[in-house]
Amino acid sequence: FSVQSRFDLMKFGTRFVLSGSKATDSSTQINSSKLTFERLDPSSNMLGFMKAGAISLGDITYPDVPLALGRKRGRGVSVSSDSKFGSYRSSNAETYAVDGDAPIGWDAELYRNGYFVAFQEVSAEGRYNFEDVELVRGFNLMQVILYGPEGQKQTVTQRIIRGNDILREGQVNYEFAVGQPEADFLPIAEEARASSDFGGSGHISYGVKDYLTIGANVYTGEDNGSIYDDRQTSFGASAVVAVGPVKTSVQVMQANEGRSGYSAEVTTQVAKTNITASHEVYNGYHEDDKDLTKSSALSISRNFKRASVSLNAEKNSYQKKDDETVVSANISTRLGPVQFSNKVERILSDNKAQEEFNGELSAVTGIEDWRLRANLK
C-alpha cells in the first residue's frame, strides 16, 4: 500500500508519504515514511537579514559537498536563499540521482531536455530512483512522468544546472542544513534509520565581480558510506572565473583522517557544442574508502533537432585497480512515435580482466491507452 498527501499547515506546505506491504506471516509492515514541512518565498524575504527563500524541516535534503560527499536525506532543518522555484545546481559530479516519491505499482519514465532517458517501476518503498543520470553542461530539465495502473498520469519536474554558478557582483547564495543526516524524521519503518549523531552541511557563494565568484562549503556528521566510524568533517573552497565564452572553476577540499582533494574544470561552447575538460586528484584516502586517486576527462555534448548526443572520455588512476581509460557515448532520439535511448561504454586497461564493453538500449511508445516499454542490455 502507499499513502501520499499534500496540505497546508500554518503557512507551510506539508508532504506526507507512507508505504508498506504484507509480510510473509500476513502481518503489515511499513517500508518507508517521510514527512516534510516547507515554506517558500519567491521574493526571498524570510528570516530578516538572511533573506531566505526556502525553509524546510522534517525529512530534508542535506546539500552536497564537492569532492567529499553527495546529497543526503535525513532529519533536520534547512534554510536556503533560493526559493527552489528556480533551479538546483549540482557542482559535485557529471551525474545526478533523480529520485522522488510515487505510489507503489506505478511506472516512471525519465526525460532530460525533452529526450527519453530511462524507465523503471516504483519500488516497494514508494520511491523512484534514477541513478547516475548524465548531466549535460549547463541547463538540464528533468521530467519524470508517472503512469498509474488505471490510466493516471503525473509529471514531476526538476531543473538542474551542472557546474558552479557565476553570481552578480555583491550577490550571495547559500544553503545550510542541520540535524541528524543519518536518521528518518519518523523512524517507524521496518528498516528506519535512527542515528542520534548531530551533523550538518552547507555552502555559501559570493559574487566578488560579475566575472568572479568565490565560495566555501562544510560538512560534519556521520557518513554511512564511509569506512571510518568517527565523525566525518570536511571543509572546501571554490572559485569560478568567466572570461568571454570560457568558464574556469577550481575547488579544493580538506577532510579529517588526512584526506584531501582538488579539481579544475574548463568549459566553453563552440558552434552550439558544449566542451568540458576536467581534472581531479584525491590524496590520503584508504583504498576501501575511495580507490580513485586521479581522473582526467573530456566531455562533448550537443542537442540537435532530432537527437541529443554526448561523447565522453576519461583516464582514471586507482590505488588497488590498474589504470583505466573509459570511452562512452549517449544518444537519445525519436523515430516516429518511438523514443530511444542508447548508451555504449568501453573500458580499456592493461589488466585485461578489468576490460569491459557495455551497452544499453531502451525504447518507449504509446498506443492508444497503452504504454509499451523495452530494454536491452
C-alpha positions in Angstrom: 0.0 0.0 0.0 1.0 3.6 -0.5 -0.4 6.8 1.1 0.7 10.3 -0.2 -0.8 13.6 0.8 -0.1 17.3 0.5 -1.7 20.0 2.5 -1.0 23.4 4.1 -0.3 23.8 7.8 0.5 27.2 9.4 1.8 28.6 6.0 3.9 25.5 5.5 3.4 23.2 2.6 3.3 19.7 4.1 4.1 16.4 2.3 3.4 13.1 3.9 4.4 9.7 2.4 3.8 6.3 3.9 4.3 2.9 2.1 4.1 -0.7 3.3 3.4 -4.2 2.4 2.2 -7.6 3.7 5.0 -9.7 5.3 5.3 -13.5 4.8 3.3 -14.0 8.1 0.5 -11.8 6.7 1.3 -9.0 9.1 1.6 -5.5 7.8 4.9 -3.8 7.8 5.9 -0.2 7.0 8.6 0.1 4.4 9.1 3.8 4.4 7.7 7.1 5.9 8.5 10.7 5.1 7.1 13.9 6.5 8.4 17.3 5.3 7.2 20.9 6.1 8.4 23.5 3.6 7.8 27.2 3.2 8.8 29.0 0.0 9.1 32.8 -0.7 10.0 33.7 -4.3 11.0 37.2 -3.2 13.5 35.7 -0.6 12.4 37.9 2.3 12.1 35.4 5.1 14.2 35.5 8.3 15.1 39.1 8.2 18.8 39.8 7.2 19.1 36.2 6.0 16.8 36.9 3.1 15.8 33.2 3.0 13.8 31.9 0.1 13.1 28.4 1.5 12.7 26.8 4.9 12.3 23.1 5.4 12.0 20.8 8.4 11.3 17.1 8.9 12.8 14.8 6.2 15.1 17.2 4.4 17.9 17.1 1.8 21.4 18.0 3.0 23.4 19.8 0.3 26.3 18.0 -1.3 29.9 18.9 -0.6 32.1 18.9 -3.7 34.8 16.3 -3.7 33.7 14.9 -0.4 30.1 13.5 -0.5 26.8 13.8 -2.4 23.4 14.8 -1.2 22.0 13.2 1.9 18.4 12.7 3.0 17.8 12.9 6.8 16.1 14.5 9.8 16.6 18.2 10.4 16.1 21.8 9.4 17.4 23.6 6.2 17.4 27.2 5.1 18.3 28.4 1.6 18.5 31.7 -0.2 16.9 30.0 -3.2 13.1 29.7 -3.2 13.5 26.5 -5.2 11.1 27.8 -7.8 14.3 28.2 -9.8 16.9 25.5 -10.4 19.0 23.1 -8.3 22.7 23.5 -9.0 24.9 20.4 -8.9 28.6 21.2 -8.5 29.8 17.8 -7.4 29.8 15.5 -10.4 28.9 14.9 -14.0 26.0 12.6 -13.0 23.0 13.1 -10.8 20.4 10.9 -9.0 16.9 11.8 -10.0 14.6 10.5 -7.2 11.3 11.1 -5.5 8.2 9.7 -4.0 5.4 8.0 -6.0 2.6 5.4 -5.5 3.7 1.8 -5.3 2.9 -0.1 -8.6 3.2 3.0 -10.8 5.8 3.3 -13.6 8.2 6.2 -14.0 9.7 7.5 -17.3 12.6 9.9 -17.2 13.2 12.6 -19.8 16.1 15.1 -20.0 15.6 18.2 -22.0 12.7 16.5 -23.7 14.6 13.3 -24.7 13.8 9.9 -23.2 16.5 8.5 -20.8 15.2 5.5 -18.9 12.2 3.9 -17.2 11.6 1.9 -14.1 8.8 0.7 -11.7 8.3 2.5 -8.5 9.8 0.4 -5.7 8.1 -1.2 -2.7 9.2 1.8 -0.6 7.2 4.1 -2.8 10.3 5.7 -4.5 11.7 6.0 -7.9 15.5 6.5 -8.2 17.3 7.0 -11.5 21.0 6.8 -10.5 24.0 8.1 -12.4 21.9 10.2 -14.9 24.4 12.1 -17.0 24.2 15.9 -16.8 25.0 17.9 -19.9 26.9 21.1 -19.3 24.6 23.9 -18.3 20.8 23.5 -18.0 19.1 20.1 -17.6 15.3 19.9 -17.5 14.5 16.6 -15.8 10.9 15.4 -16.2 9.6 12.2 -14.5 6.3 11.1 -16.0 4.4 8.8 -13.6 1.8 6.4 -15.0 -0.7 4.7 -12.8 -2.4 1.3 -13.3 -5.8 2.9 -14.1 -4.5 5.5 -16.6 -3.4 8.1 -14.1 -0.6 10.4 -15.2 1.6 12.9 -13.2 4.6 14.9 -14.2 7.4 15.8 -11.7 9.9 18.4 -12.9 13.4 19.1 -11.7 15.6 21.9 -13.1 19.3 21.1 -12.6 22.3 23.2 -13.7 25.6 21.4 -13.8 28.6 23.4 -12.7 29.4 26.2 -10.3 27.5 29.4 -10.7 28.7 32.9 -11.6 26.8 35.4 -9.4 26.3 39.1 -9.9 28.6 41.4 -8.1 27.5 41.5 -4.4 25.1 38.6 -4.8 25.1 35.9 -2.0 23.8 32.4 -2.4 23.6 29.9 0.4 22.1 26.7 1.7 22.6 25.2 5.1 21.1 22.1 6.9 21.5 20.9 10.5 20.1 17.9 12.3 20.7 14.2 12.1 21.8 13.3 8.5 21.6 9.5 9.0 18.1 9.4 10.6 14.5 9.5 9.4 12.1 12.1 10.8 9.5 9.4 11.6 11.5 6.2 12.5 8.5 3.9 12.2 9.6 1.9 9.1 10.9 -1.7 9.3 14.4 -0.6 8.5 14.2 3.0 9.6 17.5 5.0 10.2 17.6 6.3 13.8 21.2 7.6 14.3 21.2 10.3 17.0 24.5 11.8 15.8 24.1 15.5 15.2 25.6 17.0 12.0 25.1 19.5 9.2 26.3 20.6 5.8 26.2 23.8 3.8 27.7 26.1 1.2 27.8 29.8 0.6 28.9 31.7 -2.5 29.6 35.4 -3.1 29.9 37.4 -6.3 33.1 39.4 -6.0 32.8 40.7 -9.5 30.4 39.9 -12.3 33.2 37.6 -13.6 34.4 36.2 -10.3 32.6 34.1 -7.7 34.1 32.6 -4.6 32.6 30.0 -2.2 33.0 27.8 0.8 31.4 24.6 2.0 31.4 22.3 5.0 30.1 19.0 6.3 30.3 17.4 9.8 28.5 14.3 11.0 28.1 10.6 10.4 28.5 9.1 7.0 27.3 5.6 6.5 29.0 5.5 3.1 32.5 5.8 4.7 34.6 3.1 6.3 35.5 5.5 9.1 33.5 5.2 12.3 34.4 8.6 13.6 32.6 11.8 12.9 33.4 12.9 9.3 34.4 16.6 8.8 35.3 18.3 5.6 35.9 21.9 4.5 36.2 23.2 1.0 36.7 26.4 -1.0 35.9 27.2 -4.7 36.5 30.0 -7.2 34.8 30.5 -10.6 36.1 32.8 -13.3 34.3 33.6 -16.5 36.2 35.3 -19.4 34.1 35.6 -22.6 32.7 32.1 -23.5 35.2 30.3 -21.3 34.4 29.5 -17.6 37.0 28.0 -15.3 36.3 26.6 -11.8 38.7 25.4 -9.1 37.8 23.5 -6.0 39.8 22.3 -3.0 38.8 20.1 -0.1 40.4 19.1 3.2 38.8 16.4 5.4 39.7 14.6 8.7 41.9 11.5 8.6 44.4 13.4 6.4 42.2 13.3 3.3 42.2 16.0 0.6 41.3 16.7 -3.0 41.2 19.3 -5.6 39.7 19.7 -9.1 39.9 22.1 -12.0 37.4 22.4 -14.9 37.3 24.5 -18.0 34.1 24.7 -20.1 33.1 26.5 -23.3 30.7 26.4 -26.2 31.8 26.2 -29.9 29.3 26.0 -32.7 26.5 25.1 -30.2 28.6 22.3 -28.9 29.4 22.1 -25.1 33.0 21.2 -24.4 34.3 20.4 -20.9 37.8 19.4 -19.8 38.4 18.5 -16.1 41.0 17.0 -13.7 40.5 15.7 -10.2 43.0 14.4 -7.6 42.4 12.7 -4.3 45.0 12.2 -1.5 45.1 10.4 1.8 42.2 8.1 1.3 42.1 4.5 2.4 41.7 2.3 -0.7 38.5 0.8 0.6 37.0 4.3 1.2 38.0 5.8 -2.2 40.0 3.8 -4.7 40.2 6.6 -7.2 43.3 8.8 -7.0 43.3 10.8 -10.2 40.9 11.4 -13.1 41.2 13.4 -16.3 38.1 13.8 -18.5 36.9 15.3 -21.7 33.2 15.7 -22.5 31.4 16.9 -25.7 27.7 17.2 -26.0 25.1 18.8 -28.3 21.4 18.9 -28.8 20.4 18.5 -32.5 17.0 19.0 -33.9 16.1 15.3 -33.6 18.7 13.9 -31.1 20.8 14.6 -28.1 24.3 13.3 -28.3 27.2 13.2 -25.8 30.7 11.7 -26.1 32.9 11.2 -23.0 36.5 10.0 -22.4 38.3 9.8 -19.1 41.6 8.4 -17.8 41.4 7.1 -14.2 44.1 6.0 -11.8 43.4 3.9 -8.7 45.1 2.5 -5.6 44.0 -1.1 -6.0 42.9 -1.4 -9.6 45.1 -0.8 -12.6 44.6 2.4 -14.6 41.6 2.5 -16.9 40.5 4.5 -19.9 36.7 4.8 -20.2 35.1 5.9 -23.5 31.3 6.3 -23.7 28.6 7.7 -26.0 25.0 8.5 -25.2 22.3 9.1 -27.9 18.7 9.9 -27.3 16.3 10.3 -30.3 12.8 9.9 -31.6 11.8 7.8 -34.6 8.2 8.5 -35.3 6.1 7.7 -32.2 9.0 5.7 -30.6 11.6 7.3 -28.4 15.0 5.7 -27.9 17.9 6.0 -25.5 21.2 4.2 -26.3 24.4 4.1 -24.3 27.6 2.3 -25.0 30.7 2.2 -22.8 34.2 0.7 -23.4 36.6 0.2 -20.6 40.3 -0.3 -21.6 43.1 -1.4 -19.2 46.5 -3.1 -19.2 44.7 -5.6 -16.9 42.5 -7.5 -19.4 40.3 -8.7 -16.5 39.1 -5.1 -16.0 38.2 -4.5 -19.6 34.5 -4.3 -20.4 32.1 -3.4 -23.2 28.7 -2.4 -22.1 25.6 -1.3 -23.9 22.0 -0.5 -23.1 19.1 0.3 -25.4 15.7 1.5 -24.1 12.6 2.3 -26.0 9.2 3.6 -25.2 6.0 4.5 -27.1 2.3 4.8 -26.6 -0.5 3.0 -28.5 -3.9 4.4 -27.6 -4.2 3.9 -23.8 -1.2 1.6 -23.6 2.4 2.4 -22.8 4.9 0.0 -24.3 8.5 -0.2 -23.0 11.5 -2.3 -23.8 15.0 -2.6 -22.5 18.0 -4.5 -23.9 21.4 -4.7 -22.1 
